[in-house]
Amino acid sequence: MNLVIVESPAKAKSISHFLGKNFKVVACYGHIRDLPKSKLGIDIENNFTPHYIIPVKARKKVNELKKLAKKSNKIILASDEDREGEAIAFHLIQALEIEKQTVERIAFHEITKPAIENAIKNPRDINLDLVNAQQTRRILDRLVGYELSPFLWKKIFRGLSAGRVQSPALRLIVEREKERESFKEEKYYSISAILDRQETRLDSTRQTDNEFEFDLHKINNKPLPKPGIKSEKEAHKIKKDLEKKDAYILDIETKKVKRHSAAPFTTSTLQQSSWQLLHFSAKKTMYLAQSLYEGKNLGKEPIGLITYMRTDSTNLSPIALKAAHDFLETNLGKEYALPQARIFKKRSRLAQEAHEAIRCTDPFYTPEKIKEYLTKDELSLYTLIWARFLASQMPSAILEKTSISVECQGKQNKYLFKNNFYNLDFDGFFHIYPYSKPSDLQEKPHLNPQEKLKIKKIAPKEHLTQPPPRYNDASLVKTLESFGIGRPSTYTPIISVLEYRGYVMRDKNKSFIPTEIGILVNGVLVKHFPNIVDYKFTSQIEEKLDNIAKGKLDWVNMVGEFYKPFKDNLEKKYVEVSKEDLAPVVETKEKCPKCENNLVLKLGRFGKFLACSDWPKCSFTKSINNEFSMKCPQCKTGNIIMKRNKRRQMFYACSSWPECDFASSYKPTGENCPKCSKPLVQTKTKIKCSNRNCNHEIPKTKNNSES
């Protein structure tokens, strides 16, 4: 018997269908060895040697695998082909105490019969350079996390953490929030003109086929200032100068413009597009992609529907290119198939392994054909990946762009108006990937050079400059990638850790807002440990990890170069920095209701709170963070506040707990249910009773929703 070991049971189930009776495929459920949680687990004095253990939760599985290994003629390690997968394979050999000569390592980008059979025929050795790169990342993260976090505990309070990659990401979010807070909005005005071919209309309010809208572009041959006209007075002066004037078509220019298809997805671009088009978080996107990669039962047997989803490469294999060409020519016609494959050579500057891009394994598995086997969300993501892959091998879309300039001489100034009109000449890749199709397509007006038009209406529009937007999943991942921070496998964990630690929250648009704790931790790191949050420094670390993976750099030397200055600075800061400097206690005039001492304002894991100044003799505390101007609808005395549960999730509760036990994951409206008198709460789509046994609910409208 040949034993094949993979990471997950879903992957094992899919692969087992492609192998004969001589193969037994089992899952190890990921890493079976790791650094201990209870201590550093790294021998700093002995070349940073890691001391791995088999975690308790993995011991039963290891024993099962050991028994199977002893009965097997050959052991085939089929974990993912990246640093993480290579490390899993390496640790399996160590934990199972397997003789090296009985082990084969195979890897593949997709879970299909040809890919699995080809991998079985072409085994290779464990790539120790990849293992060392993963191990180095783990050691660096452990050194930073386990040595810097206790500093935060001692100088601020327990429960805080700092991470080598999460901290620069937190800095991005905090600095963006500071930009928004310091932003001062300004009014500006744009001016558009409704031009008419005829001087009179029976219905002056209806825009007809002979009416055209143009935007003011220049005054006296000078472009308008950015972002627009500065004052309302100036805008109305222009309006008055132009009213009831004639205008003339100055120029009409028509040309063909192309819109090119984008490269197939990488991990980063998939997460960005999934957020923008499907509103899936990075975590949800990768969860769904993992499911599609590991395989779905399409009636007869499970098959992987997409290639490996952690990649920063845009390469496509010759087999994939031929499959795309065959599908397009067969189903859409030759005009939609390129005569020669389009090759995307440009990859991330720090691209890791030579993977393929994320694509469907077989384009003939159309979304329509397999939709009955997928969940709604799986189908949405698969459709996006399928369409993007095929679009990358389709001709460019061709638009006809008509640019029209209109000139008008006012009493005081000469004005130039412009507008562009786009018609779709050939849809090209839009045919399959409509997400990129322009939304402002319109028929070009039938106008002639020097034609006279009448200004029917001048419309100044008031605008306000906008602050830079908060980061969301898509923009944060894009920015991290642009700085070279993290890798395809780390984008989702970075976001998850920031949320879990309570350093960031999400606003109503699901964008990231730093919490008070996040702002405090970032401030400490920026001031006292600048390298940890320095974007360039973090990127340089990633480059060194890449060089270790390529066998160009010794990992022990690299860790040593990082650790010595880090440790020296840490020891220095333990002496220099006091707790009062980082988290000052603010005295208040409010008296403690238990002992009559003054209360002080402190900052804790869940935000600001009041505590007795005679602590620990008096244990009185009162949360004041996120307190609403809303009385608890249940007890009518306490206020509604936001808290976190043990899983770090936010919920609403009464400040009078435990006297009042009101708690809800949904925001209360402040009113009570007309049926059972329990508090009403609001979800995204409706207002309902918080009592699970009451079915009262009403749809949310503008009148009854939060402002």
SEFI-856098 format. One record per residue (C-alpha): x, y, z. Coordinates in pm, whole numbers, plus 32768, in hexadecimal, padded with zeros to 4 digits. Layout:
N
XYZ...
END
This chain:
707
800080008000807081637FB1800F826B80B07FC083C9802D7FAD84DF81327F04862D80EB7E90874881CD7D14873581C87C0B862381B37B6186D1808C7CA786CB7FCA7CDE855E802D7B8484FF7FB27BBC85A67E607D1685127E267CAD83B07E8A7BC483A07D5F7CE783CB7C6E7DC582BB7D037DA881427CFC7D6780467E117ED880407E677EC181A07EF57E2B8212803F7DFA8389805D7DDF842481B87DE38583824D7ED3860383567DFB8739839A7F138833835D804788638437808D8742852381BE87E885C481DD894B863F82908A28873882018A09889A81068B12890381798B1A8A6D82DC8B928A2883B88C2F891E84278ADD8895855F8B6987ED86C28B2D886687528C86882688AE8C2488A088BB8AF987B688878B96865E87158BDA86A086C68A688699854C8A3386AE84C6892F879F839188988701828A87D287B8815D870A8749802F87CD87D07F35870C88A27E25872E879B7F08868B86947F8A856687617E6B847987157E8D84BE85A08008848C85AE7FDC833A86537EE382D385477FD1833F843480F3828884D5802F814084D17FD181718364813781CE830881BE808B839C80D37FC082C1812980838184822C8035807B824881A0801781DB82E880B3817D84027FC8816785618057807386317F8A80508775804D802F88BF7F94814F89387EBE81B48A6C7F80828C8AB480AF81798A5481A18132891080EC82A288BB80D382C988F28249819E880F8291824186FC81C1838D872B827682EA871883CE822985DF836B8373852D832A83F7859C847D82BD855385498272840284A783E0839984BE83DA83258357850E829E82AA856983958199858E828D808A841F822B80A9839F83908079834084477F3A82D185B17F1F81D7860E7E128136875C7DC2802D87DC7CD27F7489207C887E1E88857C527D5F87547CCC7D0D86AD7B837D58854F7B067E6C85B67A0E7F1586937B137F0D85877C227F8784737B3B80A0854E7AB8810A85A67C1C811184377C8381F483EA7B5A82E0850B7BAA832E85117D20843E85F07DAC84FC86277EF0849787158004850C88747FAB85C988D880E685F68A3C806C847B8A6A8070846B89C381C585788AAC824B84C18BDD81C1837E8B77827084398B2183AE84ED8C7083AA83A28D2B838983188C6384AD844B8CA98583844A8E1F853782D78E37858583088D7686C9842D8E518738836C8F9186FA82248F11878A82AC8E6588C083AC8F70891D82FB90B288BE81A09055893C821190308AAA829F91918A928143920D8A3680AC91438B52819791DB8C518187933F8BD28015934F8B757F43921D8BD67F2F90A88B937E8E90168A5E7F3E90F4896080189070884A810290E9873A8152903185FB825D905684F28161907383D6801D90D1848680B8920A8520810C92B983D47FAA926783607F1F9306849C7FF79437845E7F5C945F83047DFE945D83977E55954C84B47F07964483D27DE5964482DC7CF8969683FC7DD897B684667DD1983A83027C57982F830B7C4598E0845B7D2A99FB83EA7C789A1E829D7BBB9B6182687AAA9B4E81657A899C638066796D9CC37F8379A19CD57E1078BE9CF07CE378A39C4F7B9077D29CE27A7777189C297969764C9CB4784B75159C2577A7752B9C85763974069C7D754A73EE9C7D73D072AF9D4B73D5725F9E88748E71039E217502706D9CE2758F6F089C8A75E26F809BD8771B70A89C9777A970E19BA078C7711C9A6777F572719A227761724199A775FB7317990374F273769A61748073FA9AC575D575619A80763D761C9AAD778277849B2A778978719B7C78A679329CC178C57A9F9C7A787B7B519DC878417B1C9F3C78717BDFA01E77857CAF9EF077197D1A9EAA78817CB59D5E79217BDA9D737A567C979D617BA07C9C9C147C597BB49B907CD87AC89C997C4A7A449DFD7C6A7A8E9E737DCA79699F527E2877F09F567DFD7806A0C57D9B78F0A0747C7A78149F517C0A76DFA02E7BFC77A2A13D7B4A77FAA0407A3A76929FCB7A2C7615A12F79FB771BA17278F076ABA04178287531A04C78467473A05E76FC75B0A067762E75F79FAB74EF77029E9E74D977B69E0173B478449CA7737879B89CEE73707A3E9B92732F79C99A2B73087ACF9918731F7A7E97A872FC7B79969273357B8D952573987C0F94D374F47C5B937D75837C1692EE76D87D0191D077277CAF90AA78037D629089794F7E488F6C79AF7DB08E397A537D8F8E4B7BCA7EA18E3C7CCE7E468E1D7E3F7E558F947E6B7D888FF37D397C898EE27D847C538F6A7EE27C3790CC7E5A7B3D90767D467A768F907E287A4990AE7F1F79F691B17E14790890DC7D45787D8FD97E3778B3908B7F8579688F5A80127A6E8F94811E7BCE8F1380E47B8E8DFE81E17A4C8D8F81397AEB8D9F7FE27C068CB780457B1A8BC980F87A468BA77FBD7B798B8C7EDD7C058A767FB97AC089B77F8F7AC789E07E137C3589767E067C0E88407EDD7AF587BE7E06798087A77DD278B886717D7F782B86B07C267750857E7C267850846A7BEE798884C97CAC7A2285F77D5A7AF886D77C837BBA88127CD27B1489347C1D7C298A377C417DA38A307C5B7E608A7B7D9C7DDE8BC07E307F178C437EE17FF18CD07DCF80838E187D5780C68D9C7BF67FFF8DF17ABC80978CD479F27FB88BE2793680228A8778C880218A2877557F10892877A07E368A3478417E6F8B24771E7E078A1B76217CD289C276EC7C698B3076F57C9C8B57757E7BD58A1B75337AB58A8776107AA28BE6757F7AB68B74741679B88A5F744A78B98B22751378E38C8D74A979858C7E73537AD98CD272C27AA88E4872EF7AB38E15746A7BEA8D38746C7D488DC9744A7E1B8D3E732D7F3E8D2D741F7F308D0475987F5C8E3C766B807A8E0C776380818ED078A781EA8EDC791681D08FF97A0C81BB8F7B7B6E81E1900F7CC6834190957CFC83658FA47E1C82A28E817D8482D98D497E4E82BB8BF47DAA828D8BB87C34811C8B637C4C80138B997B497F0F8CA77B6A7DC18C4C7C077CE68BBB7AF47BDA8AB97ABA7C66895C7A7D7B82892479507AD18A44789F79CB89527819794A893A7980787E8A75794C77D18B157A7676828ABB79DC76E7895079B87758891B7B21767F8A107BE275A988FC7C7C76DE88707D2D774D89B87DCC76C88A9E7ED7765A8BFA7E6C779F8C997EE8787B8B877E5577D18BBA7D0778058D337D1479798D107D5979A78BF87C5B78F78CC97B5179E28DEA7B987B1A8D0D7B7C7A998C547A487A408D9879947B858E4B79EB7C578D27796A7BA18D12781E7B958E8C77F77D118E9578137D1F8DCF76CE7C1C8E98760E7C438FC175227C34912175A97AE891D575A87AD592F274AD7A1D9433750279CD9553741C7A20969274D8798997D5745D7A13991274FE79459A4C74C379B79BAC751D78BF9CCA7533791E9E397544784D9F5575CD789EA0C675E1780CA169771477FCA2D977627945A2CA781E79F5A18177CE7A17A06F76CC79B09F1577437A099DBB76C579299C92771579839B2876D078EF99CF76E3795398717676785B977875EC78AC960475DA780D94FD74FC7867938D750B78F8932673BB796491C3741D7925913075747A59904C75737AA38FCB76D17975908B775C78AE8F6C76C6791E8E8877E179A08F8178E47892909178F4791C91197A3D7A0E91F8797A790A927A788678DE93F6789C779794607939777D95AA787A7754952677177671960A764D7626965874E876EF97747458761D98A8740475E598FC729876919A4C729277609AFB718A78919BE171A078369D5271C376CD9CF7720B761A9DFD72D9757D9D96742574B49E547527750B9E4B769973CC9DD4773B744D9DB3789D758C9DEE796375A39D0D7A9676AA9D557BA176D39C287C88775D9C437DE678559B3A7E5979229AFA7F907A839A737F897A92991C80297B8E989681257C60976B80BC7B88963380E57BC1953C81FC7C6A93F8819C7B8C92D0814F7BF3916B81037C4391BA7F987D0292FF7FC77DC4927F80F67E379146803E7E9492187F0E7F6093087FE3800E91F180A2806F91527F5780EC929D7ECB81D292C67FF98245915D7FE481B49110813A813F8FAB816981018EA080647FD08DF77FC87FAD8D0E80F27FBF8E2881F47ECA8F34817D7D998E8F821A7E448E3883677EC08FA083877D5C902583777CD68F13845B7DDA8F5985697D9790D085687C23909085967C548F7E86987D3B9054876C7C3E916E87697D2F925E86BF7C3992AA85A77AC292A5857779EC92C68442790893EB83F477B493CE834A786593A881FA793C928A82847A73936582757B79936083897B7A945784AC7C93944785AC7C1D942487137CB094ED88317D8193BE888C7DFC939C87277E5C950A871A7F1394ED88677FD893B688038033944E86B480AB958D875C818E94C68845822293FD87268257952A8644830995EC875583D694DC87FC83F493C086FC83ED947285AA8488935084E88369926A8542826B934D8499834E93D4838782C0937582338410936D818384B692A48297839C91A4829483B59186811B852D914D813484EE902F822784058F92812585118FB2801A86088EFF80FC850C8DE9813984EB8DC67FC086638DAB7F9F86668C9A80A8855B8BE27FDD863F8BFC7EAC876D8B7C7F6C88238CC87F4F882B8D2980C0887C8C758204874F8C8382EB88158C80843288DF8DB583CD87A38E65835B86F08E2984A888288E968567883C8FDE84A686D39024850186D48FAF866A8802905C8705879891C686C4862F916B8713868F90D18864877C91EE88BE866D92F1887D856B9227893F864992148A75868C93888A58851993DA8A4884CB93088B7C85A493FE8C3E854895428B8C83CF95248B6C82E295358C93817B94BC8CA08103961C8CF2819C969B8BAC80D995A68AD57F8D95828B8A7F5E96A88C777E4F96968D7E7D6A97CA8D7D7CCF983B8EC57B5E989A8EC57A83994F8FC0798398368FBA7967977190FF796F95F7911A780E9579917078A4946A924E79AC951A93227993969592D47AFA96AB924E7B2E976191027B07969F8FC07C1E969F8EBC7C0996748D457CCE954E8CB97CF494998B707CC693218B667CA192078A6A7B3D926E8A1E7B7293E48A187B5394FB8B197AC394B58C707AA495568DC57B4494AF8EF37B6994FC90607CB095AB90B77CC894C791E87CEF9391910F7D33927591627C8E92B192B57B56932091FC7B06926190BD79FC934C90307A0F93838EB6792194178DB9793F94028C40790E95488B85798594DC8A30788A94E789137772955C89F9764195CF8937754F96E1898E744E95CE89B173BD95418AEF73A993CA8B05724E936D8A80723C924F8B79728F92EB8CCB7262945C8C6C738494C38D5174CC944F8CB8755A94C48B6B759F93EE8A38771493AE8A0877E592D8891E78B091B789A7797E9095892679408F27896F7A4B8E1D89A07A608DEF88287AAB8F658800795C8FA7875978A690EC87A4774C90ED8842765E91E288E8761691CB8A5D758F928F8B82768893518C5575CF92DB8D8E763991708D607619908A8E2274E391318EB2745B91458D4C74A890238C62744C90C68B16754190658A00751F905088877601903287597517912986AB74F79299870273BE92E787D072CC93EB874B7274946F88A5710D93F9887F705892C488F76F9991B488456E1F91F688346DE0908288636EC0901889846F5A916189FD70BE90E389CB71BB91D3892571B291FA87AA72FC91DD86E9735B922D85847404914B8487747591AF8329731C917B8294721D918683AB71C391E4850E716A90BA85E571299053874A72578FE7881871828ED588B371CA8D9787F0706F8D13883F6FC78E4487A86FA08E5E862F6F568FD2861B701B9082850A6FF1919F840F70BF91FD82D871BD9311830E716C945B825F720C95B18256711896218362715E950D845C72CF94C3841B73F6956C84C1746296B3842A
END
